[in-house]
Amino acid sequence: MSLSPSLFSVGLTFHCPQCNFTVIKNGSWFQVVSHYKCDGCGREIRITYPDKIAIFQKHAHLATTPPGSR
């Protein structure tokens, strides 16, 4: 699976692996980010490409079908 553009404007969730604090950002943010500072624990959290794939797969049910593609 790729990082579906249909999820770029959808709020996706990610849980900090250190403290489980929930981050909700648009898919476009996850597409470009490689790390961020967790608001829960203050640690620098790395988001790898496999992490991104898992996030997008988890939210695949929220994807919209582009107009005219059916």
N, C-alpha and C positions, 0 to 999 in steps of 0.2 A: 504494500500500500504506500502511496505517496502522501504528501501533505496537501490534502484536497483544498483547492481554492474556495470551494463552497463553504468551508468552515472558517475562512479568514475573518469574517465579520461576526462570528458567533463566539460568545463567551465560553471558554474552555477552562476546566479546573485542573490544577496540579497541586499535589500535597508535598510539602517540604519533607525530604527524606530524613531530616534531622529532628524536627519537632512536630511534623504533621500539620503545620499551618497551611491553610488553603489559599491558593492564589487563583484568582479568576481574571483571565485576560483574553482578548480576542485571539483567534487563531493566527492572525497576521503577526502578533507579538511573538508567539511561540515559534513561528517560522524563522524569525531573524535573531532571536535572543540565543546567546550561548551560555550566559550566566546572569544571575541577579542576586541581590541581597535580600534575604528573607526578612519580612517584617515581623515574623514571630520570634526568631532566635538571633537574628542579626548576622548569620553566617552567609558566606558567599556560596551559592548553590549553582552547580554546573548542570546544564540541560544538554544532553548529548542528542545526536540524531536518532538513535534508537528510543530515547525517552520521548522525543517529539512524535515518532511513529506511534508509540503506545498511546500518547495523549490523543492524537487524531483518531486512532482506531476506537478508543473508548467513547469518543463523541461522534462517531460516524453516523449514528441514527439521527443526528441533528442536521446533517447535510441537506441542502436544498438542491433540487434539480434545476439547472439553468433553463430559462424559457426557450421553447422551441427544440429541446433535445429529446423529446418523447415522440 
